[in-house]
Amino acid sequence: MVYVILGMHKSGTTLVAQTLHRSGINMGDDLTDDDLDYGSEKSESRQARLINGQILDSAGKFSLDVIPTFEPEINLEAESQLRDFVTQQSQKYAKWGFKDPRTTLTYPVWRPLLGEHKLILVYRPMEYVWRHYTRGLLRRFKPLSLKSLRKGIQAINAWVGYNTKLVELKEVGGVETCLLNYDLMMTDASVLESLDRFTETDLVDVRRGQALPLTGREQLVFRIHRFIYRIRFGGVQLRRVDQGLAFCHMQTQSSGLA
């Protein structure tokens, strides 16, 4: 069985990859326990990153700059590498998987070549992802400077794009999925238990700590950035994603997978 972890950057996909890898589900031949750490690029499958980079033409690009508005296409070289990667890992391991946030955008290309697989969809409330990308700017510059505003709007736009994909995958069906709210997973043991059942594995608990809530200043700036985003891009898609995640989460809870 192949377990594919999907979700936006800084949404908790690394924690899920850590959990699976340390529980006997191989997430990459070149990974060690030290490599599987928060913020470590090595927590992502090197082969998957290279393949996704070719599909999206995103090698060397900043994560927030990779939000395609088109259906991804694959060239023959990337398809050959993808097939080889899947074949090699499937021959080595009965249970394996990989994590690269950009697979959220390229999954339609991967899907027919993966064989039997399950999707672990990870999301996090927008404000925490927004804070990661704006924290340094809010410290060094005025909170409402043009630079911090641009970065904040860019982070919100990426959050909407990535999580739109998650909602679509959950709603379309055809592949067994498990939707995880990262912040709930950090505080509620039942969420980890649901992942146990989904993966049919006795998972090691590698959780540590939890995110601090936004400060009053951060909350104010976030609301301003979100308001400006709604003016610039409209609020329809934002509402759809919020409602879609809430609905999908309720479905997942009712099925016992969260």
PyRosetta script that sets phi, psi and omega in degrees:
from pyrosetta import init, pose_from_sequence

init()
pose = pose_from_sequence("MVYVILGMHKSGTTLVAQTLHRSGINMGDDLTDDDLDYGSEKSESRQARLINGQILDSAGKFSLDVIPTFEPEINLEAESQLRDFVTQQSQKYAKWGFKDPRTTLTYPVWRPLLGEHKLILVYRPMEYVWRHYTRGLLRRFKPLSLKSLRKGIQAINAWVGYNTKLVELKEVGGVETCLLNYDLMMTDASVLESLDRFTETDLVDVRRGQALPLTGREQLVFRIHRFIYRIRFGGVQLRRVDQGLAFCHMQTQSSGLA")
pose.set_psi(1, 139.1)
pose.set_omega(1, 178.8)
pose.set_phi(2, -107.3)
pose.set_psi(2, 132.7)
pose.set_omega(2, 177.6)
pose.set_phi(3, -113.4)
pose.set_psi(3, 115.2)
pose.set_omega(3, -178.4)
pose.set_phi(4, -105.2)
pose.set_psi(4, 121.7)
pose.set_omega(4, -179.9)
pose.set_phi(5, -95.5)
pose.set_psi(5, 121.5)
pose.set_omega(5, -179.2)
pose.set_phi(6, -120.0)
pose.set_psi(6, 148.6)
pose.set_omega(6, 178.7)
pose.set_phi(7, 156.0)
pose.set_psi(7, 159.6)
pose.set_omega(7, -179.1)
pose.set_phi(8, -67.4)
pose.set_psi(8, 156.3)
pose.set_omega(8, 172.0)
pose.set_phi(9, -52.5)
pose.set_psi(9, 143.2)
pose.set_omega(9, 176.2)
pose.set_phi(10, 64.6)
pose.set_psi(10, 29.4)
pose.set_omega(10, 179.8)
pose.set_phi(11, -112.4)
pose.set_psi(11, 3.7)
pose.set_omega(11, 178.4)
pose.set_phi(12, 108.0)
pose.set_psi(12, 6.3)
pose.set_omega(12, -179.0)
pose.set_phi(13, -65.7)
pose.set_psi(13, -30.8)
pose.set_omega(13, 178.8)
pose.set_phi(14, -64.8)
pose.set_psi(14, -42.7)
pose.set_omega(14, 179.1)
pose.set_phi(15, -60.1)
pose.set_psi(15, -42.7)
pose.set_omega(15, 179.6)
pose.set_phi(16, -65.6)
pose.set_psi(16, -40.6)
pose.set_omega(16, 177.7)
pose.set_phi(17, -63.0)
pose.set_psi(17, -42.2)
pose.set_omega(17, 176.2)
pose.set_phi(18, -57.8)
pose.set_psi(18, -47.7)
pose.set_omega(18, -176.6)
pose.set_phi(19, -59.3)
pose.set_psi(19, -47.5)
pose.set_omega(19, -178.2)
pose.set_phi(20, -67.5)
pose.set_psi(20, -45.0)
pose.set_omega(20, -175.3)
pose.set_phi(21, -63.6)
pose.set_psi(21, -41.9)
pose.set_omega(21, -178.0)
pose.set_phi(22, -78.6)
pose.set_psi(22, -4.0)
pose.set_omega(22, 178.5)
pose.set_phi(23, -106.4)
pose.set_psi(23, 8.7)
pose.set_omega(23, 174.5)
pose.set_phi(24, 100.6)
pose.set_psi(24, 2.6)
pose.set_omega(24, 174.9)
pose.set_phi(25, -97.9)
pose.set_psi(25, 108.6)
pose.set_omega(25, -172.5)
pose.set_phi(26, -65.5)
pose.set_psi(26, 124.5)
pose.set_omega(26, 179.3)
pose.set_phi(27, -109.4)
pose.set_psi(27, 10.0)
pose.set_omega(27, 178.1)
pose.set_phi(28, 154.4)
pose.set_psi(28, 131.7)
pose.set_omega(28, -176.7)
pose.set_phi(29, -67.0)
pose.set_psi(29, -24.7)
pose.set_omega(29, -174.9)
pose.set_phi(30, -97.4)
pose.set_psi(30, 13.2)
pose.set_omega(30, -177.5)
pose.set_phi(31, -95.7)
pose.set_psi(31, 141.6)
pose.set_omega(31, 171.2)
pose.set_phi(32, -121.3)
pose.set_psi(32, 170.8)
pose.set_omega(32, 178.9)
pose.set_phi(33, -60.3)
pose.set_psi(33, -35.4)
pose.set_omega(33, 178.8)
pose.set_phi(34, -68.8)
pose.set_psi(34, -35.1)
pose.set_omega(34, 179.9)
pose.set_phi(35, -67.4)
pose.set_psi(35, -36.2)
pose.set_omega(35, -177.0)
pose.set_phi(36, -80.9)
pose.set_psi(36, 74.3)
pose.set_omega(36, -179.2)
pose.set_phi(37, -132.0)
pose.set_psi(37, 160.0)
pose.set_omega(37, -178.6)
pose.set_phi(38, -58.5)
pose.set_psi(38, 131.6)
pose.set_omega(38, 176.4)
pose.set_phi(39, 82.3)
pose.set_psi(39, -4.7)
pose.set_omega(39, -179.6)
pose.set_phi(40, -81.9)
pose.set_psi(40, 124.0)
pose.set_omega(40, 179.8)
pose.set_phi(41, -63.1)
pose.set_psi(41, -24.8)
pose.set_omega(41, -178.6)
pose.set_phi(42, -71.7)
pose.set_psi(42, -9.9)
pose.set_omega(42, 174.9)
pose.set_phi(43, -71.7)
pose.set_psi(43, -7.5)
pose.set_omega(43, 176.4)
pose.set_phi(44, -103.6)
pose.set_psi(44, 143.2)
pose.set_omega(44, 179.1)
pose.set_phi(45, -61.3)
pose.set_psi(45, 123.6)
pose.set_omega(45, -178.9)
pose.set_phi(46, -62.3)
pose.set_psi(46, -42.5)
pose.set_omega(46, -179.9)
pose.set_phi(47, -63.8)
pose.set_psi(47, -43.0)
pose.set_omega(47, 179.7)
pose.set_phi(48, -63.0)
pose.set_psi(48, -40.5)
pose.set_omega(48, 179.3)
pose.set_phi(49, -62.7)
pose.set_psi(49, -42.2)
pose.set_omega(49, -179.7)
pose.set_phi(50, -65.2)
pose.set_psi(50, -42.3)
pose.set_omega(50, 179.9)
pose.set_phi(51, -65.9)
pose.set_psi(51, -45.9)
pose.set_omega(51, 178.4)
pose.set_phi(52, -63.7)
pose.set_psi(52, -35.2)
pose.set_omega(52, 177.6)
pose.set_phi(53, -61.6)
pose.set_psi(53, -37.8)
pose.set_omega(53, 177.2)
pose.set_phi(54, -70.0)
pose.set_psi(54, -43.3)
pose.set_omega(54, -177.9)
pose.set_phi(55, -62.5)
pose.set_psi(55, -43.0)
pose.set_omega(55, -175.3)
pose.set_phi(56, -94.9)
pose.set_psi(56, -4.4)
pose.set_omega(56, -173.9)
pose.set_phi(57, 51.8)
pose.set_psi(57, 49.9)
pose.set_omega(57, -171.5)
pose.set_phi(58, -116.7)
pose.set_psi(58, 10.4)
pose.set_omega(58, -179.0)
pose.set_phi(59, -57.5)
pose.set_psi(59, 125.9)
pose.set_omega(59, 177.3)
pose.set_phi(60, 82.3)
pose.set_psi(60, -1.6)
pose.set_omega(60, -178.8)
pose.set_phi(61, -86.5)
pose.set_psi(61, 148.4)
pose.set_omega(61, 175.5)
pose.set_phi(62, -66.3)
pose.set_psi(62, 144.0)
pose.set_omega(62, -172.8)
pose.set_phi(63, -54.9)
pose.set_psi(63, -39.9)
pose.set_omega(63, -176.7)
pose.set_phi(64, -72.6)
pose.set_psi(64, -12.7)
pose.set_omega(64, 179.9)
pose.set_phi(65, -86.4)
pose.set_psi(65, -4.4)
pose.set_omega(65, -176.0)
pose.set_phi(66, -105.6)
pose.set_psi(66, 83.8)
pose.set_omega(66, 177.1)
pose.set_phi(67, -135.8)
pose.set_psi(67, 81.4)
pose.set_omega(67, -176.2)
pose.set_phi(68, -67.7)
pose.set_psi(68, 146.1)
pose.set_omega(68, 176.8)
pose.set_phi(69, -105.6)
pose.set_psi(69, 18.7)
pose.set_omega(69, -177.9)
pose.set_phi(70, -130.6)
pose.set_psi(70, 163.2)
pose.set_omega(70, 174.7)
pose.set_phi(71, -75.8)
pose.set_psi(71, 126.6)
pose.set_omega(71, -176.6)
pose.set_phi(72, -64.0)
pose.set_psi(72, 144.7)
pose.set_omega(72, 176.0)
pose.set_phi(73, -122.7)
pose.set_psi(73, 155.0)
pose.set_omega(73, -176.3)
pose.set_phi(74, -121.3)
pose.set_psi(74, 136.6)
pose.set_omega(74, 176.0)
pose.set_phi(75, -88.7)
pose.set_psi(75, 171.8)
pose.set_omega(75, -174.4)
pose.set_phi(76, -62.9)
pose.set_psi(76, -37.8)
pose.set_omega(76, -179.1)
pose.set_phi(77, -65.8)
pose.set_psi(77, -46.3)
pose.set_omega(77, 179.5)
pose.set_phi(78, -65.5)
pose.set_psi(78, -37.5)
pose.set_omega(78, 179.0)
pose.set_phi(79, -64.5)
pose.set_psi(79, -40.4)
pose.set_omega(79, 178.3)
pose.set_phi(80, -63.8)
pose.set_psi(80, -42.2)
pose.set_omega(80, 178.5)
pose.set_phi(81, -65.2)
pose.set_psi(81, -38.9)
pose.set_omega(81, 179.5)
pose.set_phi(82, -64.2)
pose.set_psi(82, -47.0)
pose.set_omega(82, 179.1)
pose.set_phi(83, -60.6)
pose.set_psi(83, -44.1)
pose.set_omega(83, -179.5)
pose.set_phi(84, -62.6)
pose.set_psi(84, -42.6)
pose.set_omega(84, -179.8)
pose.set_phi(85, -60.4)
pose.set_psi(85, -48.5)
pose.set_omega(85, -179.2)
pose.set_phi(86, -64.4)
pose.set_psi(86, -43.6)
pose.set_omega(86, -178.5)
pose.set_phi(87, -63.7)
pose.set_psi(87, -47.2)
pose.set_omega(87, -178.3)
pose.set_phi(88, -61.3)
pose.set_psi(88, -46.7)
pose.set_omega(88, -178.2)
pose.set_phi(89, -68.3)
pose.set_psi(89, -37.8)
pose.set_omega(89, -179.4)
pose.set_phi(90, -67.5)
pose.set_psi(90, -31.8)
pose.set_omega(90, 177.9)
pose.set_phi(91, -73.1)
pose.set_psi(91, -28.5)
pose.set_omega(91, -177.5)
pose.set_phi(92, -85.4)
pose.set_psi(92, -36.5)
pose.set_omega(92, -168.4)
pose.set_phi(93, -132.1)
pose.set_psi(93, 138.7)
pose.set_omega(93, 174.0)
pose.set_phi(94, -74.2)
pose.set_psi(94, -33.0)
pose.set_omega(94, 176.3)
pose.set_phi(95, -127.5)
pose.set_psi(95, 121.6)
pose.set_omega(95, 177.7)
pose.set_phi(96, -152.1)
pose.set_psi(96, 172.7)
pose.set_omega(96, 179.1)
pose.set_phi(97, -169.0)
pose.set_psi(97, -172.1)
pose.set_omega(97, 177.2)
pose.set_phi(98, -158.6)
pose.set_psi(98, 161.8)
pose.set_omega(98, -178.3)
pose.set_phi(99, -139.4)
pose.set_psi(99, 118.1)
pose.set_omega(99, 168.2)
pose.set_phi(100, -149.7)
pose.set_psi(100, 115.2)
pose.set_omega(100, -175.7)
pose.set_phi(101, -50.1)
pose.set_psi(101, -31.2)
pose.set_omega(101, -177.5)
pose.set_phi(102, -69.1)
pose.set_psi(102, -14.8)
pose.set_omega(102, 174.5)
pose.set_phi(103, -64.0)
pose.set_psi(103, -22.4)
pose.set_omega(103, 173.5)
pose.set_phi(104, -56.9)
pose.set_psi(104, -33.3)
pose.set_omega(104, -178.3)
pose.set_phi(105, -89.8)
pose.set_psi(105, -25.7)
pose.set_omega(105, -174.8)
pose.set_phi(106, -106.2)
pose.set_psi(106, 2.0)
pose.set_omega(106, -174.6)
pose.set_phi(107, -52.0)
pose.set_psi(107, -37.9)
pose.set_omega(107, 178.2)
pose.set_phi(108, -55.5)
pose.set_psi(108, -29.0)
pose.set_omega(108, 177.9)
pose.set_phi(109, -77.2)
pose.set_psi(109, -39.7)
pose.set_omega(109, -178.4)
pose.set_phi(110, -71.1)
pose.set_psi(110, -38.0)
pose.set_omega(110, -167.2)
pose.set_phi(111, -50.0)
pose.set_psi(111, -51.7)
pose.set_omega(111, -175.9)
pose.set_phi(112, -70.6)
pose.set_psi(112, -11.4)
pose.set_omega(112, -176.3)
pose.set_phi(113, -105.0)
pose.set_psi(113, -3.4)
pose.set_omega(113, -174.4)
pose.set_phi(114, -85.4)
pose.set_psi(114, -20.2)
pose.set_omega(114, -172.3)
pose.set_phi(115, 73.5)
pose.set_psi(115, -152.2)
pose.set_omega(115, -178.9)
pose.set_phi(116, -68.5)
pose.set_psi(116, 125.1)
pose.set_omega(116, -177.7)
pose.set_phi(117, -154.8)
pose.set_psi(117, 163.9)
pose.set_omega(117, 175.3)
pose.set_phi(118, -126.9)
pose.set_psi(118, 153.3)
pose.set_omega(118, -179.9)
pose.set_phi(119, -110.8)
pose.set_psi(119, 130.7)
pose.set_omega(119, 171.6)
pose.set_phi(120, -108.3)
pose.set_psi(120, 109.6)
pose.set_omega(120, -175.6)
pose.set_phi(121, -98.7)
pose.set_psi(121, 120.8)
pose.set_omega(121, -174.9)
pose.set_phi(122, -117.4)
pose.set_psi(122, 130.1)
pose.set_omega(122, 177.0)
pose.set_phi(123, -136.5)
pose.set_psi(123, 164.8)
pose.set_omega(123, 179.6)
pose.set_phi(124, -143.0)
pose.set_psi(124, 145.4)
pose.set_omega(124, 177.7)
pose.set_phi(125, -51.5)
pose.set_psi(125, 142.6)
pose.set_omega(125, -173.1)
pose.set_phi(126, -53.2)
pose.set_psi(126, -40.3)
pose.set_omega(126, -171.8)
pose.set_phi(127, -63.4)
pose.set_psi(127, -30.1)
pose.set_omega(127, -179.4)
pose.set_phi(128, -76.1)
pose.set_psi(128, -36.8)
pose.set_omega(128, 175.2)
pose.set_phi(129, -67.8)
pose.set_psi(129, -43.6)
pose.set_omega(129, 177.3)
pose.set_phi(130, -56.2)
pose.set_psi(130, -44.1)
pose.set_omega(130, -177.3)
pose.set_phi(131, -62.6)
pose.set_psi(131, -38.7)
pose.set_omega(131, -179.6)
pose.set_phi(132, -57.3)
pose.set_psi(132, -43.6)
pose.set_omega(132, -174.6)
pose.set_phi(133, -81.8)
pose.set_psi(133, -16.0)
pose.set_omega(133, -176.8)
pose.set_phi(134, -112.4)
pose.set_psi(134, -9.6)
pose.set_omega(134, -172.3)
pose.set_phi(135, -55.1)
pose.set_psi(135, -48.5)
pose.set_omega(135, -178.6)
pose.set_phi(136, -63.2)
pose.set_psi(136, -38.6)
pose.set_omega(136, -179.7)
pose.set_phi(137, -68.6)
pose.set_psi(137, -37.0)
pose.set_omega(137, 179.9)
pose.set_phi(138, -68.1)
pose.set_psi(138, -26.2)
pose.set_omega(138, 178.2)
pose.set_phi(139, -79.6)
pose.set_psi(139, -40.5)
pose.set_omega(139, -171.6)
pose.set_phi(140, -90.7)
pose.set_psi(140, -25.5)
pose.set_omega(140, -175.2)
pose.set_phi(141, -125.1)
pose.set_psi(141, 170.0)
pose.set_omega(141, 174.1)
pose.set_phi(142, -62.5)
pose.set_psi(142, 137.0)
pose.set_omega(142, -175.0)
pose.set_phi(143, -54.2)
pose.set_psi(143, -32.1)
pose.set_omega(143, -177.3)
pose.set_phi(144, -105.0)
pose.set_psi(144, 23.2)
pose.set_omega(144, 175.3)
pose.set_phi(145, -65.6)
pose.set_psi(145, 158.5)
pose.set_omega(145, -178.9)
pose.set_phi(146, -60.7)
pose.set_psi(146, -36.4)
pose.set_omega(146, -177.6)
pose.set_phi(147, -66.7)
pose.set_psi(147, -46.3)
pose.set_omega(147, 179.7)
pose.set_phi(148, -68.4)
pose.set_psi(148, -34.5)
pose.set_omega(148, 178.3)
pose.set_phi(149, -64.0)
pose.set_psi(149, -46.1)
pose.set_omega(149, 179.4)
pose.set_phi(150, -60.0)
pose.set_psi(150, -45.1)
pose.set_omega(150, -178.8)
pose.set_phi(151, -66.3)
pose.set_psi(151, -39.6)
pose.set_omega(151, 179.5)
pose.set_phi(152, -64.4)
pose.set_psi(152, -44.3)
pose.set_omega(152, 178.7)
pose.set_phi(153, -64.6)
pose.set_psi(153, -39.5)
pose.set_omega(153, 179.3)
pose.set_phi(154, -63.5)
pose.set_psi(154, -40.9)
pose.set_omega(154, 179.3)
pose.set_phi(155, -66.0)
pose.set_psi(155, -41.8)
pose.set_omega(155, 178.9)
pose.set_phi(156, -64.7)
pose.set_psi(156, -41.9)
pose.set_omega(156, -179.9)
pose.set_phi(157, -63.5)
pose.set_psi(157, -40.0)
pose.set_omega(157, 178.0)
pose.set_phi(158, -66.6)
pose.set_psi(158, -41.8)
pose.set_omega(158, 178.7)
pose.set_phi(159, -58.5)
pose.set_psi(159, -43.8)
pose.set_omega(159, 178.8)
pose.set_phi(160, -62.7)
pose.set_psi(160, -44.7)
pose.set_omega(160, -178.1)
pose.set_phi(161, -63.6)
pose.set_psi(161, -48.4)
pose.set_omega(161, -178.5)
pose.set_phi(162, -66.0)
pose.set_psi(162, -44.1)
pose.set_omega(162, -175.7)
pose.set_phi(163, -77.0)
pose.set_psi(163, -20.9)
pose.set_omega(163, 168.7)
pose.set_phi(164, -60.9)
pose.set_psi(164, -41.6)
pose.set_omega(164, 178.4)
pose.set_phi(165, -62.7)
pose.set_psi(165, -41.1)
pose.set_omega(165, -179.9)
pose.set_phi(166, -63.4)
pose.set_psi(166, -44.3)
pose.set_omega(166, 179.8)
pose.set_phi(167, -62.1)
pose.set_psi(167, -42.5)
pose.set_omega(167, 179.8)
pose.set_phi(168, -62.1)
pose.set_psi(168, -42.6)
pose.set_omega(168, -179.9)
pose.set_phi(169, -64.9)
pose.set_psi(169, -39.8)
pose.set_omega(169, -179.7)
pose.set_phi(170, -68.4)
pose.set_psi(170, -38.3)
pose.set_omega(170, -176.1)
pose.set_phi(171, -78.1)
pose.set_psi(171, -36.4)
pose.set_omega(171, -176.5)
pose.set_phi(172, -68.5)
pose.set_psi(172, -40.6)
pose.set_omega(172, 178.4)
pose.set_phi(173, 77.8)
pose.set_psi(173, -164.2)
pose.set_omega(173, -178.3)
pose.set_phi(174, 96.2)
pose.set_psi(174, -24.5)
pose.set_omega(174, 177.5)
pose.set_phi(175, -132.9)
pose.set_psi(175, 139.5)
pose.set_omega(175, -179.6)
pose.set_phi(176, -67.9)
pose.set_psi(176, 130.9)
pose.set_omega(176, -176.1)
pose.set_phi(177, -128.7)
pose.set_psi(177, 155.0)
pose.set_omega(177, 173.0)
pose.set_phi(178, -131.4)
pose.set_psi(178, 120.3)
pose.set_omega(178, -179.1)
pose.set_phi(179, -98.8)
pose.set_psi(179, 125.0)
pose.set_omega(179, -177.4)
pose.set_phi(180, -120.5)
pose.set_psi(180, 130.3)
pose.set_omega(180, 169.2)
pose.set_phi(181, -90.5)
pose.set_psi(181, 115.1)
pose.set_omega(181, -174.1)
pose.set_phi(182, -56.6)
pose.set_psi(182, -44.1)
pose.set_omega(182, -175.7)
pose.set_phi(183, -67.4)
pose.set_psi(183, -35.9)
pose.set_omega(183, 174.7)
pose.set_phi(184, -67.6)
pose.set_psi(184, -38.0)
pose.set_omega(184, -179.9)
pose.set_phi(185, -61.3)
pose.set_psi(185, -33.9)
pose.set_omega(185, -177.9)
pose.set_phi(186, -73.3)
pose.set_psi(186, -20.1)
pose.set_omega(186, -174.2)
pose.set_phi(187, -118.6)
pose.set_psi(187, -16.0)
pose.set_omega(187, -173.4)
pose.set_phi(188, -120.8)
pose.set_psi(188, 112.3)
pose.set_omega(188, -177.4)
pose.set_phi(189, -63.2)
pose.set_psi(189, -25.3)
pose.set_omega(189, -177.8)
pose.set_phi(190, -66.5)
pose.set_psi(190, -25.4)
pose.set_omega(190, 178.6)
pose.set_phi(191, -68.8)
pose.set_psi(191, -42.2)
pose.set_omega(191, 176.6)
pose.set_phi(192, -65.3)
pose.set_psi(192, -36.8)
pose.set_omega(192, 177.4)
pose.set_phi(193, -63.4)
pose.set_psi(193, -36.3)
pose.set_omega(193, 178.0)
pose.set_phi(194, -66.4)
pose.set_psi(194, -34.8)
pose.set_omega(194, 177.2)
pose.set_phi(195, -70.1)
pose.set_psi(195, -33.7)
pose.set_omega(195, 171.9)
pose.set_phi(196, -53.4)
pose.set_psi(196, -51.1)
pose.set_omega(196, -176.4)
pose.set_phi(197, -66.6)
pose.set_psi(197, -38.9)
pose.set_omega(197, -177.4)
pose.set_phi(198, -65.5)
pose.set_psi(198, -41.1)
pose.set_omega(198, -177.7)
pose.set_phi(199, -90.7)
pose.set_psi(199, -7.0)
pose.set_omega(199, -176.5)
pose.set_phi(200, 52.7)
pose.set_psi(200, 45.4)
pose.set_omega(200, -176.7)
pose.set_phi(201, -140.0)
pose.set_psi(201, 141.6)
pose.set_omega(201, 174.0)
pose.set_phi(202, -80.7)
pose.set_psi(202, 97.7)
pose.set_omega(202, -170.4)
pose.set_phi(203, -81.4)
pose.set_psi(203, 144.1)
pose.set_omega(203, 174.2)
pose.set_phi(204, -80.3)
pose.set_psi(204, 135.2)
pose.set_omega(204, 179.6)
pose.set_phi(205, -85.8)
pose.set_psi(205, 109.0)
pose.set_omega(205, -179.1)
pose.set_phi(206, -109.6)
pose.set_psi(206, 12.4)
pose.set_omega(206, 179.8)
pose.set_phi(207, -64.8)
pose.set_psi(207, 144.9)
pose.set_omega(207, 174.7)
pose.set_phi(208, -152.5)
pose.set_psi(208, 125.2)
pose.set_omega(208, 178.3)
pose.set_phi(209, 67.7)
pose.set_psi(209, -176.8)
pose.set_omega(209, 175.0)
pose.set_phi(210, -156.6)
pose.set_psi(210, 159.7)
pose.set_omega(210, -174.9)
pose.set_phi(211, -68.4)
pose.set_psi(211, 141.1)
pose.set_omega(211, 173.5)
pose.set_phi(212, -73.6)
pose.set_psi(212, 146.4)
pose.set_omega(212, 177.1)
pose.set_phi(213, -65.0)
pose.set_psi(213, 158.1)
pose.set_omega(213, 177.5)
pose.set_phi(214, -61.8)
pose.set_psi(214, 142.4)
pose.set_omega(214, 174.4)
pose.set_phi(215, -70.9)
pose.set_psi(215, 166.9)
pose.set_omega(215, 177.9)
pose.set_phi(216, -58.4)
pose.set_psi(216, -38.7)
pose.set_omega(216, 179.0)
pose.set_phi(217, -65.3)
pose.set_psi(217, -43.8)
pose.set_omega(217, 179.1)
pose.set_phi(218, -64.1)
pose.set_psi(218, -41.0)
pose.set_omega(218, 179.2)
pose.set_phi(219, -60.8)
pose.set_psi(219, -41.9)
pose.set_omega(219, -179.9)
pose.set_phi(220, -63.5)
pose.set_psi(220, -48.5)
pose.set_omega(220, -178.5)
pose.set_phi(221, -65.3)
pose.set_psi(221, -39.9)
pose.set_omega(221, 178.4)
pose.set_phi(222, -59.9)
pose.set_psi(222, -45.3)
pose.set_omega(222, -179.7)
pose.set_phi(223, -62.4)
pose.set_psi(223, -37.2)
pose.set_omega(223, 178.2)
pose.set_phi(224, -66.2)
pose.set_psi(224, -46.6)
pose.set_omega(224, 179.6)
pose.set_phi(225, -62.1)
pose.set_psi(225, -42.7)
pose.set_omega(225, 179.6)
pose.set_phi(226, -64.6)
pose.set_psi(226, -39.6)
pose.set_omega(226, 178.8)
pose.set_phi(227, -63.0)
pose.set_psi(227, -43.6)
pose.set_omega(227, 179.9)
pose.set_phi(228, -66.9)
pose.set_psi(228, -37.6)
pose.set_omega(228, 176.0)
pose.set_phi(229, -58.7)
pose.set_psi(229, -44.9)
pose.set_omega(229, -178.9)
pose.set_phi(230, -63.2)
pose.set_psi(230, -36.9)
pose.set_omega(230, 177.8)
pose.set_phi(231, -66.5)
pose.set_psi(231, -42.0)
pose.set_omega(231, -175.0)
pose.set_phi(232, -75.8)
pose.set_psi(232, -43.5)
pose.set_omega(232, -172.9)
pose.set_phi(233, -109.8)
pose.set_psi(233, -8.4)
pose.set_omega(233, -175.8)
pose.set_phi(234, 87.1)
pose.set_psi(234, 157.4)
pose.set_omega(234, -175.7)
pose.set_phi(235, -101.8)
pose.set_psi(235, 1.3)
pose.set_omega(235, -174.5)
pose.set_phi(236, -63.7)
pose.set_psi(236, -52.8)
pose.set_omega(236, -177.3)
pose.set_phi(237, -66.9)
pose.set_psi(237, -35.4)
pose.set_omega(237, 177.7)
pose.set_phi(238, -61.7)
pose.set_psi(238, -44.6)
pose.set_omega(238, 177.3)
pose.set_phi(239, -64.3)
pose.set_psi(239, -40.1)
pose.set_omega(239, 179.7)
pose.set_phi(240, -60.5)
pose.set_psi(240, -42.4)
pose.set_omega(240, -179.3)
pose.set_phi(241, -67.3)
pose.set_psi(241, -46.9)
pose.set_omega(241, 178.9)
pose.set_phi(242, -57.5)
pose.set_psi(242, -47.6)
pose.set_omega(242, -178.9)
pose.set_phi(243, -68.9)
pose.set_psi(243, -38.5)
pose.set_omega(243, 179.9)
pose.set_phi(244, -64.4)
pose.set_psi(244, -43.7)
pose.set_omega(244, 178.5)
pose.set_phi(245, -64.5)
pose.set_psi(245, -41.5)
pose.set_omega(245, 180.0)
pose.set_phi(246, -62.9)
pose.set_psi(246, -44.1)
pose.set_omega(246, -179.6)
pose.set_phi(247, -66.4)
pose.set_psi(247, -45.4)
pose.set_omega(247, 179.8)
pose.set_phi(248, -63.0)
pose.set_psi(248, -36.6)
pose.set_omega(248, 179.3)
pose.set_phi(249, -66.0)
pose.set_psi(249, -40.4)
pose.set_omega(249, 178.1)
pose.set_phi(250, -64.1)
pose.set_psi(250, -39.9)
pose.set_omega(250, 177.0)
pose.set_phi(251, -61.3)
pose.set_psi(251, -43.8)
pose.set_omega(251, -178.7)
pose.set_phi(252, -63.8)
pose.set_psi(252, -42.3)
pose.set_omega(252, 178.9)
pose.set_phi(253, -62.6)
pose.set_psi(253, -42.0)
pose.set_omega(253, -178.6)
pose.set_phi(254, -67.1)
pose.set_psi(254, -25.2)
pose.set_omega(254, 179.1)
pose.set_phi(255, -88.9)
pose.set_psi(255, -4.5)
pose.set_omega(255, 177.8)
pose.set_phi(256, 83.4)
pose.set_psi(256, 16.7)
pose.set_omega(256, -178.5)
pose.set_phi(257, -107.5)
pose.set_psi(257, 21.1)
pose.set_omega(257, 172.5)
pose.set_phi(258, -168.0)
pose.dump_pdb("model.pdb")
